[in-house]
Amino acid sequence: MSEKILEVPLKDKDIRDLNIGDVVYLKGMIYTARDMAHLRMKEFYENNSEYPVDFYGSVIFHAGPVAKKNGDSWDLIVIGPTTSVRMEPYSELVGELGVKAIVGKGGMLEKTIENAGKYGYVYLQAPPGCGVTTTEGFKEISGVEWLDLAMPEALWKLDAVKFGPLVVSMDTHGKSIYKDIKENALKMVQEKYKNN
C-alpha cells in the first residue's frame, strides 16, 4: 500500500501503477457528475456533440455540492460522495471519454471492473459522512455547466488543492475491494451454515 499525490489531468502510467489499497490525493480540476449529468454525457456522445469540458485524463466525482451564488461566482459550502452504483450503465462511456478516475462511495459492479482494465481508469472510495473535511480539499468552484439539471445534478468544476484521502478500491488489474468483501462474506455464510 502506498500514498501518492496525483495531478490532474491524470497520466495513464500513473493510473495503471495503482493497486487496490493504495491511498491517493488529487490536485487539479475535478468534475462532479451524478445521474442526470451522465445521461446528458451519453446524449452528447450519441449525437457527436461537443462537450463543455475535456474529459481526457479527468476525474469524475459522484457528488452533488451545496453551493452558494456570490456575485458572478459560486462558493462551495459542502460536498460529499453519492452512491456510485447508479452510474454503472455509463462505465464504458466514461472510458471512451478518457476519464482516468471515478470518485464516489460504495463501489461499482462487474462492467466497471472490466472497463477499468480496458480503458485504464480506477475507482477511488471517498470517505462517506465527511463532507466538511472533503470540502477542505478544494480551493474554489471554477465554474458550472448544465445548471438547468439542478444544483446537485449539474457538472461542477472544482479546483482541488489536496482532495483526499481516497482509497483505490477498483484498479486496472481486475481487482475490486467490493467484490472481495462480497465473496469473502458469502464464503463465511456458506461455511457457517453448511451443515444446516
C-alpha positions in Angstrom: 0.0 0.0 0.0 1.3 3.4 -0.9 0.2 7.0 -0.6 0.5 9.4 -3.6 -0.5 12.9 -4.7 -1.6 12.8 -8.3 -2.1 15.8 -10.6 -5.0 16.1 -12.9 -5.0 15.6 -15.9 -4.0 12.1 -14.9 -1.5 10.1 -16.8 -2.2 6.5 -18.0 1.0 5.1 -16.5 0.3 6.6 -13.0 -3.2 5.1 -13.1 -2.0 1.6 -14.2 0.6 1.6 -11.5 -2.1 1.9 -8.8 -3.3 -1.1 -6.9 -6.3 -1.6 -4.6 -5.5 -0.4 -1.1 -3.3 2.5 -2.3 -4.2 5.9 -0.9 -4.2 8.9 -3.2 -4.8 12.6 -3.1 -5.8 14.6 -6.1 -4.7 18.1 -7.2 -6.3 19.9 -10.1 -9.7 20.2 -11.8 -12.3 17.7 -10.7 -15.7 17.4 -12.3 -18.9 16.3 -10.5 -21.4 14.2 -12.3 -24.4 12.3 -10.9 -27.3 10.5 -12.7 -28.6 13.3 -14.9 -25.2 14.6 -15.9 -24.2 11.1 -17.0 -27.4 10.8 -19.0 -26.6 14.1 -20.7 -23.0 12.9 -21.3 -24.4 9.9 -23.1 -26.8 12.0 -25.2 -23.8 14.3 -26.2 -21.8 11.2 -27.1 -24.6 9.6 -29.2 -25.2 12.9 -31.0 -21.5 13.6 -31.5 -21.9 16.9 -29.7 -19.1 19.0 -28.3 -18.7 18.6 -24.5 -18.2 21.8 -22.4 -15.1 20.2 -20.8 -12.3 17.9 -21.8 -12.8 14.6 -20.1 -9.4 13.1 -21.3 -7.3 12.4 -18.2 -10.1 13.8 -16.0 -11.6 12.8 -12.7 -15.4 12.4 -12.2 -16.6 12.8 -8.7 -20.0 11.2 -8.0 -21.3 14.1 -5.9 -23.7 17.0 -5.7 -22.3 20.0 -4.0 -24.1 22.5 -1.9 -23.0 25.8 -3.3 -24.0 29.5 -2.8 -24.1 32.1 -5.5 -21.7 35.0 -4.8 -22.0 37.7 -7.5 -20.6 36.1 -10.7 -19.0 33.2 -8.8 -20.0 30.3 -6.5 -18.9 29.4 -3.0 -18.6 25.7 -2.2 -20.4 25.1 1.1 -20.1 21.4 1.4 -19.7 18.3 -0.7 -19.6 14.6 -0.2 -19.8 11.4 -2.3 -23.0 9.9 -3.5 -23.7 6.2 -4.2 -21.8 5.2 -7.4 -23.6 2.0 -8.4 -26.3 4.1 -10.1 -23.7 5.1 -12.7 -22.8 1.5 -13.6 -24.6 1.8 -17.0 -22.1 4.5 -18.0 -18.9 2.6 -17.1 -17.9 2.2 -20.8 -18.9 5.8 -21.8 -16.5 7.3 -19.2 -13.8 5.0 -20.5 -14.5 6.1 -24.1 -14.3 9.8 -23.0 -10.8 9.2 -21.4 -11.8 9.6 -17.8 -8.9 8.2 -15.6 -10.6 8.2 -12.2 -14.1 7.9 -10.7 -14.6 9.0 -7.1 -17.6 8.0 -5.1 -18.9 5.7 -2.4 -20.0 2.1 -2.3 -18.2 0.9 -5.4 -19.4 -0.3 -8.7 -20.0 -3.7 -10.4 -18.6 -6.1 -13.0 -18.9 -3.9 -16.0 -16.8 -1.2 -14.3 -14.1 -3.8 -13.3 -14.0 -4.9 -17.0 -14.0 -1.3 -18.4 -11.5 0.0 -15.8 -9.0 -2.5 -17.2 -9.9 -1.9 -20.8 -9.7 1.9 -20.7 -7.3 2.4 -17.9 -9.2 4.1 -15.1 -9.6 3.5 -11.3 -12.4 3.8 -8.8 -11.5 5.8 -5.7 -13.5 5.5 -2.5 -14.1 8.8 -0.8 -14.9 8.8 2.9 -18.7 9.0 3.3 -20.1 11.2 6.0 -17.1 13.5 6.0 -18.5 16.3 3.7 -16.9 19.2 5.7 -13.5 17.6 5.7 -13.8 16.7 2.0 -14.7 20.3 1.1 -11.4 21.4 2.6 -9.6 19.7 -0.2 -11.0 22.2 -2.7 -9.8 25.8 -3.3 -12.8 27.0 -5.2 -15.5 26.4 -7.7 -14.1 27.3 -11.1 -17.4 27.1 -13.0 -20.5 25.0 -13.6 -22.2 23.5 -16.7 -25.7 22.1 -17.2 -27.1 24.0 -14.2 -30.5 23.5 -15.8 -30.3 20.0 -14.4 -30.5 21.5 -10.9 -27.7 22.1 -8.4 -26.8 18.6 -7.3 -27.1 17.2 -10.9 -25.0 19.9 -12.7 -21.5 19.4 -13.9 -19.4 21.4 -11.4 -15.7 22.3 -12.0 -13.9 22.1 -8.7 -10.3 23.2 -8.2 -8.7 20.7 -5.8 -5.6 21.5 -3.8 -5.4 18.2 -1.9 -8.6 16.2 -2.4 -8.4 13.0 -0.2 -7.6 10.7 1.3 -9.1 8.5 -1.4 -8.6 4.7 -1.4 -8.1 2.8 -4.7 -10.8 0.3 -4.4 -11.1 -0.8 -8.0 -7.9 -0.9 -10.1 -7.0 -1.5 -13.8 -5.8 -5.1 -12.9 -9.3 -6.5 -12.4 -9.3 -6.2 -8.7 -12.1 -4.8 -6.6 -12.3 -4.5 -2.8 -16.1 -4.6 -3.0 -16.0 -7.9 -5.0 -13.5 -9.4 -2.5 -15.7 -8.4 0.5 -18.8 -9.9 -1.1 -17.1 -13.1 -2.0 -15.5 -13.5 1.5 -18.8 -12.8 3.2 -20.6 -15.4 1.1 -17.8 -18.0 1.9 -18.2 -17.2 5.6 -22.0 -17.7 5.4 -21.7 -20.9 3.5 -19.1 -22.2 5.9 -21.2 -21.3 8.9 -24.4 -22.9 7.6 -23.0 -25.8 5.5 -24.3 -28.4 7.9 -27.7 -26.8 8.5 
